[in-house]
Amino acid sequence: MYDFKTTATDKPALWRDLLLAADGLTAGEPDAVANMANVAALLWEGLPDLNWAGFYRNVGGELVLGPFQGRAACIRIPFGKGVCGTAAASRTPQRVDDVRAFPGHIACDSASASELVVPIVHNGALISVIDLDSPLEGRFDKEDEAGCLELARLLAPRLAP
Ligand code: SME
């Protein structure tokens, strides 16, 4: 059993602990599914106020559901559609305070109010995206975005085929 422990009292410290844990869980493991599954579980346990945490993978130019925690979700998302598809097509993080105001948002769970999606790129290829959803509006701030970007950099070579 892996026990995630943190004594963090602020968000940057929490992200530092999450990144250390993610590094430890995925170091030396070449299986992308195992790594995504463990990191989804870690984010779900470590970050407060989420209703979904997981990955969509680039499978032949389309996003396909990967390992996650939360309710069953949409399986396939075209590049350019919704928050995840926009992050994938633009290779730019998408931090959305109110998903209902985001054109083309795909409501997998009507409880979702805000969302953070960060692309994972390795050697010039879009590998997958990290997707976090919250039932609270404005749940994600610049510190969450920075933490997720660091996580994406760490995971990129460990999720690449
Ligand atoms: N809301 C996302 C779809 C994925 S779910 O949130 C798990 C979107 O608009 O891309």
Backbone and ligand atoms as CSV (ligand in chain L), in Angstrom:
chain,resi,resn,atom,element,x,y,z
A,1,MET,N,N,0.847,-1.204,0.000
A,1,MET,CA,C,0.000,0.000,0.000
A,1,MET,C,C,0.873,1.241,0.000
A,2,TYR,N,N,0.467,2.212,-0.806
A,2,TYR,CA,C,1.190,3.490,-0.800
A,2,TYR,C,C,0.352,4.496,-0.019
A,3,ASP,N,N,0.995,5.164,0.925
A,3,ASP,CA,C,0.294,6.109,1.802
A,3,ASP,C,C,0.770,7.519,1.478
A,4,PHE,N,N,-0.095,8.307,0.852
A,4,PHE,CA,C,0.311,9.699,0.582
A,4,PHE,C,C,0.142,10.528,1.844
A,5,LYS,N,N,1.253,11.099,2.284
A,5,LYS,CA,C,1.196,11.925,3.495
A,5,LYS,C,C,1.709,13.312,3.153
A,6,THR,N,N,1.022,14.316,3.672
A,6,THR,CA,C,1.508,15.680,3.481
A,6,THR,C,C,1.253,16.482,4.748
A,7,THR,N,N,2.189,17.390,5.023
A,7,THR,CA,C,1.978,18.311,6.147
A,7,THR,C,C,1.812,19.720,5.595
A,8,ALA,N,N,1.593,19.781,4.276
A,8,ALA,CA,C,1.526,21.086,3.613
A,8,ALA,C,C,0.393,21.941,4.182
A,9,THR,N,N,0.695,23.202,4.371
A,9,THR,CA,C,-0.348,24.119,4.847
A,9,THR,C,C,-0.662,25.157,3.784
A,10,ASP,N,N,0.096,25.128,2.671
A,10,ASP,CA,C,-0.271,26.011,1.558
A,10,ASP,C,C,-0.182,25.232,0.248
A,11,LYS,N,N,-0.725,25.831,-0.807
A,11,LYS,CA,C,-0.868,25.105,-2.063
A,11,LYS,C,C,0.464,24.762,-2.736
A,12,PRO,N,N,1.442,25.705,-2.780
A,12,PRO,CA,C,2.722,25.322,-3.392
A,12,PRO,C,C,3.370,24.136,-2.667
A,13,ALA,N,N,3.261,24.091,-1.350
A,13,ALA,CA,C,3.847,22.977,-0.591
A,13,ALA,C,C,3.097,21.684,-0.881
A,14,LEU,N,N,1.775,21.764,-1.024
A,14,LEU,CA,C,0.994,20.569,-1.373
A,14,LEU,C,C,1.410,20.042,-2.738
A,15,TRP,N,N,1.571,20.950,-3.697
A,15,TRP,CA,C,1.992,20.516,-5.037
A,15,TRP,C,C,3.398,19.922,-5.007
A,16,ARG,N,N,4.304,20.512,-4.187
A,16,ARG,CA,C,5.657,19.930,-4.065
A,16,ARG,C,C,5.559,18.496,-3.551
A,17,ASP,N,N,4.720,18.264,-2.552
A,17,ASP,CA,C,4.564,16.902,-2.013
A,17,ASP,C,C,3.945,15.966,-3.051
A,18,LEU,N,N,2.951,16.484,-3.793
A,18,LEU,CA,C,2.319,15.648,-4.826
A,18,LEU,C,C,3.325,15.279,-5.920
A,19,LEU,N,N,4.166,16.255,-6.292
A,19,LEU,CA,C,5.149,15.989,-7.348
A,19,LEU,C,C,6.182,14.966,-6.884
A,20,LEU,N,N,6.612,15.072,-5.636
A,20,LEU,CA,C,7.557,14.086,-5.089
A,20,LEU,C,C,6.927,12.703,-5.079
A,21,ALA,N,N,5.655,12.634,-4.674
A,21,ALA,CA,C,4.963,11.351,-4.629
A,21,ALA,C,C,4.787,10.786,-6.036
A,22,ALA,N,N,4.411,11.652,-6.988
A,22,ALA,CA,C,4.221,11.194,-8.373
A,22,ALA,C,C,5.541,10.703,-8.949
A,23,ASP,N,N,6.615,11.385,-8.618
A,23,ASP,CA,C,7.942,10.967,-9.082
A,23,ASP,C,C,8.259,9.582,-8.520
A,24,GLY,N,N,8.036,9.425,-7.222
A,24,GLY,CA,C,8.343,8.142,-6.588
A,24,GLY,C,C,7.505,7.002,-7.138
A,25,LEU,N,N,6.237,7.290,-7.431
A,25,LEU,CA,C,5.335,6.230,-7.899
A,25,LEU,C,C,5.621,5.794,-9.330
A,26,THR,N,N,6.174,6.701,-10.139
A,26,THR,CA,C,6.323,6.391,-11.569
A,26,THR,C,C,7.776,6.161,-11.996
A,27,ALA,N,N,8.737,6.498,-11.129
A,27,ALA,CA,C,10.150,6.367,-11.504
A,27,ALA,C,C,10.478,4.922,-11.861
A,28,GLY,N,N,11.081,4.740,-13.031
A,28,GLY,CA,C,11.537,3.404,-13.427
A,28,GLY,C,C,10.430,2.480,-13.909
A,29,GLU,N,N,9.190,2.983,-13.953
A,29,GLU,CA,C,8.075,2.127,-14.425
A,29,GLU,C,C,7.726,2.531,-15.856
A,30,PRO,N,N,7.921,1.659,-16.818
A,30,PRO,CA,C,7.669,2.032,-18.206
A,30,PRO,C,C,6.211,1.885,-18.650
A,31,ASP,N,N,5.345,1.320,-17.818
A,31,ASP,CA,C,3.968,1.094,-18.269
A,31,ASP,C,C,3.119,2.350,-18.074
A,32,ALA,N,N,2.691,2.935,-19.192
A,32,ALA,CA,C,1.975,4.222,-19.153
A,32,ALA,C,C,0.641,4.096,-18.415
A,33,VAL,N,N,-0.077,3.003,-18.622
A,33,VAL,CA,C,-1.386,2.851,-17.970
A,33,VAL,C,C,-1.215,2.790,-16.455
A,34,ALA,N,N,-0.238,2.027,-15.995
A,34,ALA,CA,C,0.019,1.936,-14.551
A,34,ALA,C,C,0.376,3.303,-13.988
A,35,ASN,N,N,1.210,4.048,-14.701
A,35,ASN,CA,C,1.626,5.368,-14.218
A,35,ASN,C,C,0.444,6.335,-14.176
A,36,MET,N,N,-0.391,6.339,-15.226
A,36,MET,CA,C,-1.558,7.236,-15.231
A,36,MET,C,C,-2.529,6.844,-14.114
A,37,ALA,N,N,-2.713,5.552,-13.908
A,37,ALA,CA,C,-3.654,5.092,-12.879
A,37,ALA,C,C,-3.205,5.539,-11.489
A,38,ASN,N,N,-1.926,5.358,-11.196
A,38,ASN,CA,C,-1.441,5.749,-9.873
A,38,ASN,C,C,-1.475,7.268,-9.687
A,39,VAL,N,N,-1.142,8.014,-10.725
A,39,VAL,CA,C,-1.150,9.477,-10.581
A,39,VAL,C,C,-2.586,9.997,-10.460
A,40,ALA,N,N,-3.531,9.386,-11.175
A,40,ALA,CA,C,-4.938,9.792,-11.028
A,40,ALA,C,C,-5.394,9.562,-9.582
A,41,ALA,N,N,-5.021,8.426,-9.024
A,41,ALA,CA,C,-5.396,8.121,-7.633
A,41,ALA,C,C,-4.749,9.112,-6.672
A,42,LEU,N,N,-3.497,9.441,-6.936
A,42,LEU,CA,C,-2.766,10.386,-6.075
A,42,LEU,C,C,-3.413,11.775,-6.104
A,43,LEU,N,N,-3.740,12.263,-7.296
A,43,LEU,CA,C,-4.354,13.591,-7.413
A,43,LEU,C,C,-5.711,13.611,-6.714
A,44,TRP,N,N,-6.449,12.544,-6.895
A,44,TRP,CA,C,-7.793,12.417,-6.317
A,44,TRP,C,C,-7.728,12.454,-4.788
A,45,GLU,N,N,-6.726,11.769,-4.245
A,45,GLU,CA,C,-6.583,11.707,-2.789
A,45,GLU,C,C,-5.993,13.004,-2.235
A,46,GLY,N,N,-5.075,13.604,-2.987
A,46,GLY,CA,C,-4.306,14.728,-2.443
A,46,GLY,C,C,-4.900,16.104,-2.646
A,47,LEU,N,N,-5.728,16.261,-3.693
A,47,LEU,CA,C,-6.272,17.596,-3.984
A,47,LEU,C,C,-7.715,17.699,-3.485
A,48,PRO,N,N,-8.019,18.714,-2.692
A,48,PRO,CA,C,-9.386,18.854,-2.194
A,48,PRO,C,C,-10.347,19.360,-3.270
A,49,ASP,N,N,-11.618,19.071,-3.088
A,49,ASP,CA,C,-12.702,19.642,-3.898
A,49,ASP,C,C,-12.626,19.273,-5.380
A,50,LEU,N,N,-12.360,18.005,-5.665
A,50,LEU,CA,C,-12.410,17.526,-7.051
A,50,LEU,C,C,-13.609,16.602,-7.209
A,51,ASN,N,N,-14.197,16.565,-8.401
A,51,ASN,CA,C,-15.150,15.500,-8.694
A,51,ASN,C,C,-14.673,14.605,-9.841
A,52,TRP,N,N,-13.482,14.911,-10.372
A,52,TRP,CA,C,-12.900,14.045,-11.414
A,52,TRP,C,C,-11.412,14.375,-11.524
A,53,ALA,N,N,-10.594,13.353,-11.696
A,53,ALA,CA,C,-9.160,13.561,-11.913
A,53,ALA,C,C,-8.652,12.430,-12.785
A,54,GLY,N,N,-8.054,12.764,-13.913
A,54,GLY,CA,C,-7.558,11.680,-14.749
A,54,GLY,C,C,-6.932,12.157,-16.042
A,55,PHE,N,N,-6.897,11.214,-16.994
A,55,PHE,CA,C,-6.154,11.430,-18.238
A,55,PHE,C,C,-7.027,11.116,-19.448
A,56,TYR,N,N,-6.842,11.892,-20.506
A,56,TYR,CA,C,-7.283,11.505,-21.845
A,56,TYR,C,C,-6.020,11.340,-22.684
A,57,ARG,N,N,-5.984,10.248,-23.482
A,57,ARG,CA,C,-4.800,9.937,-24.271
A,57,ARG,C,C,-5.021,10.273,-25.740
A,58,ASN,N,N,-3.937,10.690,-26.401
A,58,ASN,CA,C,-4.001,10.921,-27.839
A,58,ASN,C,C,-3.888,9.573,-28.551
A,59,VAL,N,N,-5.024,9.113,-29.087
A,59,VAL,CA,C,-5.017,7.849,-29.823
A,59,VAL,C,C,-5.363,8.179,-31.272
A,60,GLY,N,N,-4.357,8.265,-32.101
A,60,GLY,CA,C,-4.565,8.545,-33.530
A,60,GLY,C,C,-5.235,9.883,-33.790
A,61,GLY,N,N,-4.903,10.884,-32.998
A,61,GLY,CA,C,-5.444,12.217,-33.262
A,61,GLY,C,C,-6.810,12.462,-32.649
A,62,GLU,N,N,-7.200,11.617,-31.720
A,62,GLU,CA,C,-8.459,11.795,-30.995
A,62,GLU,C,C,-8.160,11.529,-29.523
A,63,LEU,N,N,-8.831,12.280,-28.626
A,63,LEU,CA,C,-8.622,12.006,-27.201
A,63,LEU,C,C,-9.509,10.851,-26.776
A,64,VAL,N,N,-8.920,9.876,-26.117
A,64,VAL,CA,C,-9.663,8.708,-25.630
A,64,VAL,C,C,-9.433,8.599,-24.119
A,65,LEU,N,N,-10.525,8.330,-23.417
A,65,LEU,CA,C,-10.493,8.246,-21.961
A,65,LEU,C,C,-9.378,7.327,-21.467
A,66,GLY,N,N,-8.652,7.809,-20.468
A,66,GLY,CA,C,-7.599,7.007,-19.834
A,66,GLY,C,C,-7.941,6.768,-18.375
A,67,PRO,N,N,-6.973,6.319,-17.593
A,67,PRO,CA,C,-7.212,6.074,-16.174
A,67,PRO,C,C,-7.687,7.332,-15.449
A,68,PHE,N,N,-8.640,7.168,-14.553
A,68,PHE,CA,C,-9.196,8.324,-13.839
A,68,PHE,C,C,-9.828,7.878,-12.537
A,69,GLN,N,N,-10.171,8.872,-11.723
A,69,GLN,CA,C,-10.984,8.677,-10.523
A,69,GLN,C,C,-12.177,9.608,-10.643
A,70,GLY,N,N,-13.338,9.127,-10.242
A,70,GLY,CA,C,-14.547,9.948,-10.348
A,70,GLY,C,C,-15.610,9.168,-11.087
A,71,ARG,N,N,-16.623,9.878,-11.587
A,71,ARG,CA,C,-17.729,9.198,-12.267
A,71,ARG,C,C,-17.339,8.829,-13.698
A,72,ALA,N,N,-17.994,7.797,-14.204
A,72,ALA,CA,C,-17.775,7.390,-15.596
A,72,ALA,C,C,-17.925,8.604,-16.503
A,73,ALA,N,N,-17.071,8.681,-17.535
A,73,ALA,CA,C,-16.972,9.929,-18.318
A,73,ALA,C,C,-17.064,9.654,-19.819
A,74,CYS,N,N,-17.160,10.757,-20.597
A,74,CYS,CA,C,-17.167,10.665,-22.062
A,74,CYS,C,C,-15.919,9.913,-22.507
A,75,ILE,N,N,-16.082,9.046,-23.507
A,75,ILE,CA,C,-14.957,8.186,-23.903
A,75,ILE,C,C,-14.073,8.867,-24.941
A,76,ARG,N,N,-14.682,9.475,-25.960
A,76,ARG,CA,C,-13.888,10.052,-27.050
A,76,ARG,C,C,-14.185,11.540,-27.203
A,77,ILE,N,N,-13.123,12.341,-27.325
A,77,ILE,CA,C,-13.265,13.789,-27.495
A,77,ILE,C,C,-12.388,14.208,-28.678
A,78,PRO,N,N,-12.984,14.770,-29.742
A,78,PRO,CA,C,-12.162,15.227,-30.866
A,78,PRO,C,C,-11.257,16.389,-30.447
A,79,PHE,N,N,-10.068,16.468,-31.044
A,79,PHE,CA,C,-9.201,17.628,-30.837
A,79,PHE,C,C,-10.004,18.887,-31.197
A,80,GLY,N,N,-9.870,19.903,-30.365
A,80,GLY,CA,C,-10.550,21.166,-30.628
A,80,GLY,C,C,-11.907,21.281,-29.969
A,81,LYS,N,N,-12.430,20.165,-29.451
A,81,LYS,CA,C,-13.770,20.204,-28.820
A,81,LYS,C,C,-13.642,20.234,-27.294
A,82,GLY,N,N,-14.458,21.047,-26.673
A,82,GLY,CA,C,-14.484,21.103,-25.214
A,82,GLY,C,C,-13.170,21.621,-24.635
A,83,VAL,N,N,-13.068,21.518,-23.318
A,83,VAL,CA,C,-11.877,22.041,-22.646
A,83,VAL,C,C,-10.676,21.139,-22.931
A,84,CYS,N,N,-10.897,19.824,-22.860
A,84,CYS,CA,C,-9.792,18.889,-23.118
A,84,CYS,C,C,-9.307,18.981,-24.562
A,85,GLY,N,N,-10.257,18.994,-25.495
A,85,GLY,CA,C,-9.886,19.058,-26.912
A,85,GLY,C,C,-9.191,20.362,-27.268
A,86,THR,N,N,-9.575,21.439,-26.595
A,86,THR,CA,C,-8.918,22.730,-26.837
A,86,THR,C,C,-7.482,22.695,-26.323
A,87,ALA,N,N,-7.284,22.106,-25.126
A,87,ALA,CA,C,-5.924,21.982,-24.576
A,87,ALA,C,C,-5.053,21.128,-25.493
A,88,ALA,N,N,-5.647,20.045,-26.033
A,88,ALA,CA,C,-4.882,19.141,-26.896
A,88,ALA,C,C,-4.517,19.825,-28.211
A,89,ALA,N,N,-5.506,20.496,-28.828
A,89,ALA,CA,C,-5.265,21.110,-30.140
A,89,ALA,C,C,-4.294,22.282,-30.033
A,90,SER,N,N,-4.408,23.050,-28.953
A,90,SER,CA,C,-3.566,24.256,-28.817
A,90,SER,C,C,-2.288,23.964,-28.046
A,91,ARG,N,N,-2.238,22.792,-27.434
A,91,ARG,CA,C,-1.101,22.424,-26.561
A,91,ARG,C,C,-0.855,23.495,-25.508
A,92,THR,N,N,-1.944,24.066,-25.030
A,92,THR,CA,C,-1.886,25.147,-24.045
A,92,THR,C,C,-2.804,24.782,-22.882
A,93,PRO,N,N,-2.343,24.988,-21.642
A,93,PRO,CA,C,-3.213,24.701,-20.511
A,93,PRO,C,C,-4.508,25.500,-20.589
A,94,GLN,N,N,-5.595,24.875,-20.162
A,94,GLN,CA,C,-6.893,25.547,-20.121
A,94,GLN,C,C,-7.363,25.561,-18.672
A,95,ARG,N,N,-7.470,26.758,-18.108
A,95,ARG,CA,C,-7.959,26.889,-16.733
A,95,ARG,C,C,-9.262,27.667,-16.814
A,96,VAL,N,N,-10.361,26.980,-16.498
A,96,VAL,CA,C,-11.698,27.529,-16.742
A,96,VAL,C,C,-12.430,27.677,-15.416
A,97,ASP,N,N,-12.703,28.909,-15.035
A,97,ASP,CA,C,-13.355,29.171,-13.737
A,97,ASP,C,C,-14.813,28.737,-13.735
A,98,ASP,N,N,-15.475,28.868,-14.904
A,98,ASP,CA,C,-16.896,28.521,-14.995
A,98,ASP,C,C,-17.098,27.784,-16.315
A,99,VAL,N,N,-17.169,26.450,-16.224
A,99,VAL,CA,C,-17.230,25.659,-17.453
A,99,VAL,C,C,-18.495,25.940,-18.268
A,100,ARG,N,N,-19.560,26.380,-17.593
A,100,ARG,CA,C,-20.807,26.639,-18.328
A,100,ARG,C,C,-20.655,27.814,-19.284
A,101,ALA,N,N,-19.633,28.649,-19.026
A,101,ALA,CA,C,-19.390,29.795,-19.900
A,101,ALA,C,C,-18.359,29.474,-20.982
A,102,PHE,N,N,-17.846,28.234,-20.998
A,102,PHE,CA,C,-16.818,27.861,-21.981
A,102,PHE,C,C,-17.496,27.313,-23.226
A,103,PRO,N,N,-17.290,27.953,-24.386
A,103,PRO,CA,C,-17.975,27.482,-25.593
A,103,PRO,C,C,-17.586,26.040,-25.910
A,104,GLY,N,N,-18.587,25.185,-26.052
A,104,GLY,CA,C,-18.332,23.795,-26.443
A,104,GLY,C,C,-17.941,22.893,-25.295
A,105,HIS,N,N,-18.033,23.403,-24.080
A,105,HIS,CA,C,-17.708,22.542,-22.934
A,105,HIS,C,C,-18.523,21.254,-22.992
A,106,ILE,N,N,-17.854,20.122,-22.717
A,106,ILE,CA,C,-18.530,18.829,-22.755
A,106,ILE,C,C,-18.866,18.444,-21.318
A,107,ALA,N,N,-20.153,18.432,-21.013
A,107,ALA,CA,C,-20.581,18.181,-19.625
A,107,ALA,C,C,-20.706,16.686,-19.384
A,108,CYS,N,N,-19.606,16.047,-18.986
A,108,CYS,CA,C,-19.654,14.621,-18.643
A,108,CYS,C,C,-20.416,14.448,-17.342
A,109,ASP,N,N,-20.275,15.426,-16.442
A,109,ASP,CA,C,-20.921,15.366,-15.131
A,109,ASP,C,C,-21.463,16.761,-14.864
A,110,SER,N,N,-22.778,16.861,-14.688
A,110,SER,CA,C,-23.377,18.194,-14.522
A,110,SER,C,C,-22.916,18.866,-13.228
A,111,ALA,N,N,-22.276,18.101,-12.342
A,111,ALA,CA,C,-21.771,18.698,-11.093
A,111,ALA,C,C,-20.524,19.543,-11.334
A,112,SER,N,N,-19.832,19.338,-12.466
A,112,SER,CA,C,-18.580,20.071,-12.711
A,112,SER,C,C,-18.847,21.548,-12.914
A,113,ALA,N,N,-18.079,22.393,-12.223
A,113,ALA,CA,C,-18.227,23.845,-12.353
A,113,ALA,C,C,-16.955,24.504,-12.874
A,114,SER,N,N,-15.788,23.973,-12.488
A,114,SER,CA,C,-14.535,24.526,-13.014
A,114,SER,C,C,-13.620,23.376,-13.411
A,115,GLU,N,N,-12.625,23.712,-14.237
A,115,GLU,CA,C,-11.817,22.645,-14.839
A,115,GLU,C,C,-10.413,23.159,-15.151
A,116,LEU,N,N,-9.434,22.265,-14.998
A,116,LEU,CA,C,-8.047,22.569,-15.390
A,116,LEU,C,C,-7.555,21.418,-16.256
A,117,VAL,N,N,-7.114,21.746,-17.462
A,117,VAL,CA,C,-6.596,20.720,-18.372
A,117,VAL,C,C,-5.209,21.142,-18.847
A,118,VAL,N,N,-4.245,20.236,-18.701
A,118,VAL,CA,C,-2.857,20.544,-19.073
A,118,VAL,C,C,-2.359,19.471,-20.042
A,119,PRO,N,N,-1.823,19.899,-21.200
A,119,PRO,CA,C,-1.320,18.919,-22.171
A,119,PRO,C,C,0.014,18.326,-21.735
A,120,ILE,N,N,0.226,17.082,-22.108
A,120,ILE,CA,C,1.508,16.403,-21.873
A,120,ILE,C,C,2.152,16.164,-23.231
A,121,VAL,N,N,3.300,16.814,-23.446
A,121,VAL,CA,C,3.985,16.747,-24.742
A,121,VAL,C,C,5.360,16.131,-24.529
A,122,HIS,N,N,5.718,15.183,-25.405
A,122,HIS,CA,C,7.047,14.568,-25.305
A,122,HIS,C,C,7.660,14.479,-26.693
A,123,ASN,N,N,8.891,14.998,-26.822
A,123,ASN,CA,C,9.586,15.004,-28.119
A,123,ASN,C,C,8.699,15.541,-29.237
A,124,GLY,N,N,7.975,16.606,-28.940
A,124,GLY,CA,C,7.162,17.257,-29.961
A,124,GLY,C,C,5.808,16.601,-30.205
A,125,ALA,N,N,5.510,15.524,-29.503
A,125,ALA,CA,C,4.223,14.830,-29.723
A,125,ALA,C,C,3.306,15.025,-28.518
A,126,LEU,N,N,2.027,15.267,-28.820
A,126,LEU,CA,C,1.014,15.373,-27.759
A,126,LEU,C,C,0.674,13.945,-27.318
A,127,ILE,N,N,1.005,13.613,-26.069
A,127,ILE,CA,C,0.823,12.246,-25.577
A,127,ILE,C,C,-0.561,12.084,-24.948
A,128,SER,N,N,-0.904,13.057,-24.077
A,128,SER,CA,C,-2.185,12.979,-23.373
A,128,SER,C,C,-2.457,14.314,-22.706
A,129,VAL,N,N,-3.584,14.400,-22.009
A,129,VAL,CA,C,-3.846,15.589,-21.195
A,129,VAL,C,C,-4.219,15.127,-19.790
A,130,ILE,N,N,-3.844,15.965,-18.809
A,130,ILE,CA,C,-4.309,15.775,-17.432
A,130,ILE,C,C,-5.574,16.616,-17.300
A,131,ASP,N,N,-6.630,16.021,-16.757
A,131,ASP,CA,C,-7.903,16.741,-16.615
A,131,ASP,C,C,-8.348,16.707,-15.151
A,132,LEU,N,N,-8.553,17.876,-14.564
A,132,LEU,CA,C,-9.090,17.983,-13.205
A,132,LEU,C,C,-10.398,18.748,-13.264
A,133,ASP,N,N,-11.429,18.230,-12.596
A,133,ASP,CA,C,-12.731,18.893,-12.538
A,133,ASP,C,C,-13.114,19.140,-11.091
A,134,SER,N,N,-13.830,20.221,-10.858
A,134,SER,CA,C,-14.286,20.538,-9.506
A,134,SER,C,C,-15.746,20.976,-9.530
A,135,PRO,N,N,-16.472,20.646,-8.472
A,135,PRO,CA,C,-17.846,21.152,-8.369
A,135,PRO,C,C,-17.896,22.610,-7.912
A,136,LEU,N,N,-16.729,23.185,-7.569
A,136,LEU,CA,C,-16.686,24.584,-7.129
A,136,LEU,C,C,-16.246,25.493,-8.272
A,137,GLU,N,N,-16.941,26.589,-8.474
A,137,GLU,CA,C,-16.479,27.573,-9.471
A,137,GLU,C,C,-15.138,28.157,-9.024
A,138,GLY,N,N,-14.238,28.395,-9.996
A,138,GLY,CA,C,-12.960,29.043,-9.691
A,138,GLY,C,C,-12.066,28.243,-8.759
A,139,ARG,N,N,-12.206,26.919,-8.770
A,139,ARG,CA,C,-11.424,26.070,-7.854
A,139,ARG,C,C,-9.918,26.121,-8.152
A,140,PHE,N,N,-9.557,26.286,-9.437
A,140,PHE,CA,C,-8.144,26.152,-9.829
A,140,PHE,C,C,-7.519,27.528,-10.046
A,141,ASP,N,N,-6.317,27.725,-9.459
A,141,ASP,CA,C,-5.646,29.011,-9.636
A,141,ASP,C,C,-4.290,28.797,-10.335
A,142,LYS,N,N,-3.502,29.860,-10.397
A,142,LYS,CA,C,-2.220,29.797,-11.111
A,142,LYS,C,C,-1.279,28.781,-10.475
A,143,GLU,N,N,-1.384,28.602,-9.160
A,143,GLU,CA,C,-0.521,27.628,-8.480
A,143,GLU,C,C,-0.888,26.200,-8.880
A,144,ASP,N,N,-2.186,25.934,-9.023
A,144,ASP,CA,C,-2.598,24.610,-9.513
A,144,ASP,C,C,-2.104,24.396,-10.945
A,145,GLU,N,N,-2.210,25.440,-11.744
A,145,GLU,CA,C,-1.760,25.328,-13.142
A,145,GLU,C,C,-0.253,25.055,-13.188
A,146,ALA,N,N,0.516,25.788,-12.364
A,146,ALA,CA,C,1.971,25.587,-12.336
A,146,ALA,C,C,2.295,24.171,-11.851
A,147,GLY,N,N,1.592,23.695,-10.834
A,147,GLY,CA,C,1.831,22.341,-10.319
A,147,GLY,C,C,1.524,21.293,-11.366
A,148,CYS,N,N,0.421,21.496,-12.078
A,148,CYS,CA,C,0.020,20.534,-13.115
A,148,CYS,C,C,1.000,20.542,-14.290
A,149,LEU,N,N,1.515,21.734,-14.619
A,149,LEU,CA,C,2.508,21.827,-15.702
A,149,LEU,C,C,3.780,21.072,-15.322
A,150,GLU,N,N,4.195,21.215,-14.078
A,150,GLU,CA,C,5.379,20.505,-13.594
A,150,GLU,C,C,5.131,18.997,-13.639
A,151,LEU,N,N,3.921,18.603,-13.252
A,151,LEU,CA,C,3.557,17.181,-13.296
A,151,LEU,C,C,3.598,16.667,-14.743
A,152,ALA,N,N,3.089,17.477,-15.664
A,152,ALA,CA,C,3.102,17.077,-17.077
A,152,ALA,C,C,4.536,16.880,-17.574
A,153,ARG,N,N,5.443,17.780,-17.165
A,153,ARG,CA,C,6.854,17.645,-17.570
A,153,ARG,C,C,7.463,16.369,-17.001
A,154,LEU,N,N,7.132,16.097,-15.735
A,154,LEU,CA,C,7.674,14.903,-15.072
A,154,LEU,C,C,7.175,13.619,-15.753
A,155,LEU,N,N,5.872,13.628,-16.091
A,155,LEU,CA,C,5.262,12.395,-16.611
A,155,LEU,C,C,5.545,12.151,-18.086
A,156,ALA,N,N,5.813,13.212,-18.843
A,156,ALA,CA,C,5.907,13.071,-20.312
A,156,ALA,C,C,6.730,11.860,-20.744
A,157,PRO,N,N,7.994,11.726,-20.287
A,157,PRO,CA,C,8.770,10.565,-20.762
A,157,PRO,C,C,8.275,9.235,-20.193
A,158,ARG,N,N,7.474,9.300,-19.122
A,158,ARG,CA,C,7.015,8.071,-18.472
A,158,ARG,C,C,5.660,7.609,-19.004
A,159,LEU,N,N,5.065,8.416,-19.879
A,159,LEU,CA,C,3.793,8.027,-20.502
A,159,LEU,C,C,3.961,7.800,-22.000
A,160,ALA,N,N,5.122,8.197,-22.519
A,160,ALA,CA,C,5.348,8.095,-23.959
A,160,ALA,C,C,5.426,6.631,-24.366
A,161,PRO,N,N,4.943,6.310,-25.583
A,161,PRO,CA,C,4.990,4.920,-26.035
A,161,PRO,C,C,6.441,4.442,-26.216
L,1,SME,N1,N,-15.472,18.571,-19.501
L,1,SME,C1,C,-14.454,18.048,-20.379
L,1,SME,C2,C,-14.740,16.637,-20.763
L,1,SME,C3,C,-14.069,15.629,-19.928
L,1,SME,S1,S,-14.768,15.434,-18.447
L,1,SME,O1,O,-14.712,16.679,-17.672
L,1,SME,C4,C,-14.123,14.196,-17.564
L,1,SME,C5,C,-14.286,18.914,-21.603
L,1,SME,O2,O,-15.044,19.844,-21.865
L,1,SME,O3,O,-13.336,18.646,-22.324
